[in-house]
Amino acid sequence: MKIAVNWIECKGHGLCAELFPERISLDEWGYPIIDPAPIPHHLEAHARRAADACPTLAVILNKDA
């Protein structure tokens, strides 16, 4: 599983980084910086929580990665 951002939908709320700081940090404008490495199994629940909580649904989980 990998995590990605739909940049057209992202508005820089920063909630994803609060919920998944292991793989998402914020740039100086509040937009997410995603660690591109595959998400280990023990962090998948955290990734799902961050994706589900995104107010604009811009955080995407790719399960095929």
N, C-alpha and C positions, 0 to 999 in steps of 0.2 A: 504494500500500500504506500502511496505517495500523496502528498498534499500539494495543492496548487491554488492559485488565486485567479479569478476572473477579473481582470483589471478594469474592464468596462463597468462592472457592477460595484467594485470596491469603493467605498467612500471614506476609508481611513478611520473607522470607529475605534479600532485597536482591541476589540474584545477578544479576537482570536489569539493575540499574543498574551493576553492575561490568562486565558484558559489553557494555552499550550506553549508555555515559554521554553519547553525543551527543544522545539523546532521552529518557533516563530518569534522574531523580534520585530521592533518597529524602527523605521527610518526617522529622520529628523522632522518629517511632516506627518508622522503617525501612520504611514502605510506599512503593511507587513513585508518583512524580509523572510523568505521561506528557505529553510535548510532543504536542499534537494535530495538528500539521502532517503532511502526507503525507511519507512517507520517500522520499528521493531514491534512484534506482537504485543509486548507488554505496554506499549504506548498507544495502541490503536483506539482504545476507549477515550483517551484524552483528545486524540485527533477528531474523533466523531463528535465529541462534545463541542469542540471549537467550531467545527463546520455547522453543526446544528444551531449554534447560538449566534452565528453571523446574521446581523439584521438585514443585510442585503443579499444573503445567500451567495456571497462571492467566494467563500472558501469551498474548494472542491476536493473530494477524496477520490483518488484513482486506485481502485482495488486491483487492477491488472498489473501494476508496477511491482 
